[in-house]
Amino acid sequence: MPETHSILLSSIPHDTARAALSSFGDENLYIRIGNSLDVILQDLPPACLAYPLRHTATPAYVLALITVFQHQEKLTDEEMVRALRNRPEVRYGLRLAMRNPTVSTSALCRYRRLLFDDPKSFETFQKIAGRVIEFINRENGSSRKDGYSVPEAVCIHNRIDRTITAMLEVLGSLAATQPNWMREIAPSYWYERYHRSSSKFVKTLLEKDALEIIREIGNDIKYLLDLAEKEKKFADVPEIRALKLVFDENFELAPEEARLDWKPLSCTFCSRTVMQVKEAS
């Protein structure tokens, strides 16, 4: 029989328990996860308690849980860091003290990159994530499945957010400095698509396939950059330079140059795809 190990997790810190339980009851999902973590992670290897990132004193199981939580709530790295800072129930689910320093956005990105680069780390993540997702599905009475692995899906969400943010910054800058030019070139649907307070825009993001969304936005960016390139006055606009960088990082023309495609997950956020990890293992 394979050897099993019982990993020793920290107990729920008193300050976190006091802060979380004063606002949330036992039915809260993160409270249930925190209470059940010993059972969820029982008999997993000691690697779950290792510290996989340099200069970040966060064990592997905490980083894996954070990544699963991001995936479940569709949070970007910045949103996840804010959740860790401001939501005691999330810290309860991770069994982190309220006074503990939060994990940085760069650490979340580096952890996903490690998963894509190192088969052993990815295997450890899969063991932890599989247990946690099974628990969440059982507690919620659901069986959520995506076409991507959890770290891939989180990377995709971050790339979409970064791309949209870069486009919004350009549009805001040009609307303030070049309103007449913008009125001439902007399609009518841009107001709905790129107005952050638009409920229709948010609903579209939630309902459409991720690749369909990003292709539509990529075509909008290419259209804007092509027009701006013809105008010398836009050559030194920092927002346009940043948008071009994001575009080059994330998009490429199909071989026939008739269609814009999103680059695969060997992007600036994650250096290799999960498929490459599997082939190397």
Secondary structure per residue as TSV (DSSP state, phi and psi in degrees):
chain	resnum	aa	ss	phi	psi
A	1	M	-	360.0	144.3
A	2	P	-	-65.5	144.7
A	3	E	-	-71.5	136.7
A	4	T	-	-119.3	158.0
A	5	H	-	-131.2	149.3
A	6	S	-	-107.0	111.8
A	7	I	-	-82.5	144.4
A	8	L	-	-100.7	110.3
A	9	L	-	-91.8	155.1
A	10	S	-	-69.8	153.3
A	11	S	-	-76.0	168.6
A	12	I	-	-71.8	120.6
A	13	P	-	-60.1	144.2
A	14	H	H	-62.3	-41.3
A	15	D	H	-66.4	-36.4
A	16	T	H	-69.5	-42.3
A	17	A	H	-61.6	-42.8
A	18	R	H	-64.5	-45.0
A	19	A	H	-68.0	-41.2
A	20	A	H	-76.0	-45.2
A	21	L	H	-74.2	-18.2
A	22	S	T	-73.1	-18.9
A	23	S	T	-116.2	-21.3
A	24	F	-	-129.7	144.3
A	25	G	-	-92.0	-177.6
A	26	D	T	-66.2	-14.7
A	27	E	T	-81.8	-13.1
A	28	N	S	-62.4	135.1
A	29	L	H	-59.3	-44.1
A	30	Y	H	-68.4	-33.3
A	31	I	H	-64.4	-42.3
A	32	R	H	-65.3	-39.4
A	33	I	H	-64.2	-46.8
A	34	G	H	-59.2	-41.6
A	35	N	H	-68.5	-26.7
A	36	S	H	-106.0	7.5
A	37	L	H	-62.2	-36.5
A	38	D	H	-61.5	-39.4
A	39	V	H	-73.3	-42.4
A	40	I	H	-59.9	-41.5
A	41	L	T	-102.9	12.5
A	42	Q	T	-63.7	145.1
A	43	D	T	66.4	15.7
A	44	L	-	-84.5	157.0
A	45	P	-	-69.4	158.6
A	46	P	G	-59.3	-18.7
A	47	A	G	-57.1	-22.7
A	48	C	G	-65.5	-23.4
A	49	L	G	-96.9	-2.2
A	50	A	S	-68.7	164.1
A	51	Y	-	-106.9	96.2
A	52	P	-	-76.3	-17.4
A	53	L	S	-110.8	136.8
A	54	R	T	-66.2	143.1
A	55	H	T	63.2	17.0
A	56	T	-	-134.8	107.1
A	57	A	-	-84.4	60.8
A	58	T	-	-126.2	121.5
A	59	P	-	-68.0	160.8
A	60	A	H	-59.5	-38.4
A	61	Y	H	-67.0	-32.7
A	62	V	H	-69.1	-44.6
A	63	L	H	-63.1	-37.9
A	64	A	H	-65.7	-43.9
A	65	L	H	-62.0	-44.0
A	66	I	H	-57.6	-44.0
A	67	T	H	-64.0	-39.9
A	68	V	H	-65.4	-43.0
A	69	F	H	-61.2	-42.3
A	70	Q	H	-55.9	-46.1
A	71	H	H	-64.0	-42.6
A	72	Q	H	-65.5	-37.0
A	73	E	H	-100.0	-0.1
A	74	K	T	55.4	51.9
A	75	L	-	-100.3	141.7
A	76	T	-	-75.4	172.7
A	77	D	H	-60.5	-42.6
A	78	E	H	-64.1	-41.3
A	79	E	H	-66.6	-35.9
A	80	M	H	-67.8	-40.6
A	81	V	H	-62.6	-40.2
A	82	R	H	-64.0	-38.9
A	83	A	H	-63.1	-40.9
A	84	L	H	-64.9	-32.4
A	85	R	H	-79.3	-35.8
A	86	N	H	-112.9	-11.2
A	87	R	-	-114.2	103.4
A	88	P	H	-64.3	-27.7
A	89	E	H	-67.9	-31.5
A	90	V	H	-67.9	-43.1
A	91	R	H	-64.0	-33.6
A	92	Y	H	-62.3	-44.5
A	93	G	H	-62.7	-28.6
A	94	L	H	-92.6	-9.8
A	95	R	T	60.6	43.7
A	96	L	-	-105.8	139.9
A	97	A	-	-68.9	149.0
A	98	M	T	-62.2	-29.6
A	99	R	T	-82.6	-10.6
A	100	N	S	-61.4	140.2
A	101	P	-	-63.5	145.5
A	102	T	-	-78.8	163.5
A	103	V	-	-82.5	142.2
A	104	S	-	-84.8	162.2
A	105	T	H	-63.3	-36.9
A	106	S	H	-66.2	-33.6
A	107	A	H	-67.3	-39.3
A	108	L	H	-62.8	-41.8
A	109	C	H	-66.2	-45.3
A	110	R	H	-63.5	-33.6
A	111	Y	H	-66.0	-43.7
A	112	R	H	-64.1	-39.6
A	113	R	H	-62.4	-39.3
A	114	L	H	-60.5	-41.3
A	115	L	H	-61.4	-37.2
A	116	F	H	-76.5	-26.1
A	117	D	H	-91.4	-30.7
A	118	D	-	-119.2	109.9
A	119	P	H	-57.9	-36.1
A	120	K	H	-67.5	-42.0
A	121	S	H	-64.4	-39.4
A	122	F	H	-65.3	-38.9
A	123	E	H	-64.0	-42.8
A	124	T	H	-61.9	-43.7
A	125	F	H	-59.5	-45.4
A	126	Q	H	-60.1	-38.9
A	127	K	H	-64.6	-44.8
A	128	I	H	-68.3	-50.6
A	129	A	H	-61.3	-40.4
A	130	G	H	-60.3	-41.8
A	131	R	H	-65.3	-45.5
A	132	V	H	-67.2	-44.2
A	133	I	H	-64.8	-38.3
A	134	E	H	-61.9	-41.2
A	135	F	H	-63.7	-45.6
A	136	I	H	-62.4	-45.4
A	137	N	H	-62.8	-39.8
A	138	R	H	-67.5	-41.3
A	139	E	H	-68.3	-36.3
A	140	N	H	-91.1	-5.5
A	141	G	T	66.0	33.3
A	142	S	-	-127.4	172.5
A	143	S	-	-144.1	75.2
A	144	R	-	-77.3	130.5
A	145	K	-	-134.2	137.9
A	146	D	-	-119.2	163.5
A	147	G	S	-78.2	-6.8
A	148	Y	S	-120.5	158.2
A	149	S	-	-68.1	165.9
A	150	V	H	-58.7	-51.4
A	151	P	H	-63.5	-34.7
A	152	E	H	-62.7	-45.4
A	153	A	H	-62.5	-39.3
A	154	V	H	-65.7	-41.0
A	155	C	H	-61.9	-43.7
A	156	I	H	-58.6	-45.5
A	157	H	H	-62.9	-40.5
A	158	N	H	-65.1	-40.1
A	159	R	H	-65.3	-42.3
A	160	I	H	-60.4	-46.4
A	161	D	H	-62.7	-43.2
A	162	R	H	-64.3	-41.0
A	163	T	H	-65.2	-46.1
A	164	I	H	-63.9	-42.3
A	165	T	H	-60.6	-42.8
A	166	A	H	-62.5	-40.2
A	167	M	H	-66.5	-42.7
A	168	L	H	-61.8	-40.1
A	169	E	H	-65.2	-39.6
A	170	V	H	-65.3	-47.1
A	171	L	H	-62.7	-38.9
A	172	G	H	-65.3	-41.7
A	173	S	H	-65.2	-45.8
A	174	L	H	-71.2	-33.7
A	175	A	H	-63.5	-32.3
A	176	A	H	-81.1	-35.9
A	177	T	H	-102.1	-26.2
A	178	Q	-	-133.7	57.9
A	179	P	H	-62.5	-38.3
A	180	N	H	-66.5	-43.5
A	181	W	H	-62.2	-40.7
A	182	M	H	-65.4	-39.0
A	183	R	H	-64.1	-31.6
A	184	E	H	-73.8	-36.9
A	185	I	H	-104.6	-19.5
A	186	A	-	-76.8	124.5
A	187	P	-	-62.6	152.9
A	188	S	T	-63.4	-30.4
A	189	Y	T	-76.4	-10.1
A	190	W	H	-63.3	-32.5
A	191	Y	H	-60.7	-44.2
A	192	E	H	-70.7	-41.5
A	193	R	H	-69.5	-36.5
A	194	Y	T	-115.0	21.6
A	195	H	-	-100.0	107.5
A	196	R	T	-58.1	-28.2
A	197	S	T	-85.6	-0.5
A	198	S	-	-76.0	118.3
A	199	S	H	-64.8	-30.3
A	200	K	H	-66.3	-40.0
A	201	F	H	-62.3	-47.1
A	202	V	H	-62.2	-43.0
A	203	K	H	-62.3	-39.6
A	204	T	H	-62.7	-43.4
A	205	L	H	-61.3	-38.9
A	206	L	H	-74.8	-29.8
A	207	E	H	-93.7	-29.2
A	208	K	S	-84.3	155.8
A	209	D	-	-63.3	141.5
A	210	A	H	-58.1	-42.6
A	211	L	H	-68.4	-33.7
A	212	E	H	-66.0	-42.6
A	213	I	H	-59.9	-50.1
A	214	I	H	-69.3	-32.0
A	215	R	H	-65.9	-42.3
A	216	E	H	-61.3	-44.8
A	217	I	H	-68.3	-39.1
A	218	G	H	-60.0	-40.9
A	219	N	H	-65.0	-37.8
A	220	D	H	-63.8	-42.9
A	221	I	H	-64.3	-44.6
A	222	K	H	-61.1	-42.0
A	223	Y	H	-59.4	-45.9
A	224	L	H	-68.0	-44.3
A	225	L	H	-65.3	-38.4
A	226	D	H	-62.5	-41.4
A	227	L	H	-70.1	-40.4
A	228	A	H	-67.3	-30.9
A	229	E	H	-64.1	-26.6
A	230	K	T	-79.5	-11.8
A	231	E	-	-106.9	113.2
A	232	K	G	-61.7	-28.3
A	233	K	G	-66.4	-14.9
A	234	F	G	-97.6	1.0
A	235	A	T	-59.7	-35.8
A	236	D	T	-108.4	14.9
A	237	V	-	-72.4	116.8
A	238	P	H	-61.1	-35.7
A	239	E	H	-65.4	-35.5
A	240	I	H	-70.4	-40.0
A	241	R	H	-62.2	-40.8
A	242	A	H	-65.6	-39.6
A	243	L	H	-64.8	-39.8
A	244	K	H	-63.2	-39.4
A	245	L	H	-62.5	-46.1
A	246	V	H	-62.1	-41.3
A	247	F	H	-62.0	-47.4
A	248	D	H	-65.1	-32.4
A	249	E	H	-70.4	-31.6
A	250	N	H	-113.0	-15.6
A	251	F	E	-126.8	154.8
A	252	E	E	-150.3	151.1
A	253	L	E	-79.7	138.4
A	254	A	-	-61.4	157.7
A	255	P	T	-50.0	-38.1
A	256	E	T	-81.5	-2.8
A	257	E	S	58.0	25.7
A	258	A	S	-102.6	-11.4
A	259	R	S	-142.4	141.7
A	260	L	E	-91.1	129.8
A	261	D	E	-118.1	153.0
A	262	W	E	-83.0	135.8
A	263	K	-	-66.7	150.5
A	264	P	-	-66.6	-179.5
A	265	L	S	-76.2	18.4
A	266	S	-	-92.0	55.4
A	267	C	S	-101.5	-170.5
A	268	T	S	-68.0	-21.8
A	269	F	S	-81.1	-40.8
A	270	C	-	-133.9	121.1
A	271	S	S	-77.3	-19.7
A	272	R	S	-141.7	158.6
A	273	T	-	-87.0	160.2
A	274	V	H	-61.3	-34.4
A	275	M	H	-60.0	-41.2
A	276	Q	H	-65.1	-34.5
A	277	V	H	-64.2	-45.7
A	278	K	H	-62.8	-37.7
A	279	E	H	-68.9	-30.4
A	280	A	H	-81.8	-17.7
A	281	S	-	-84.9	360.0
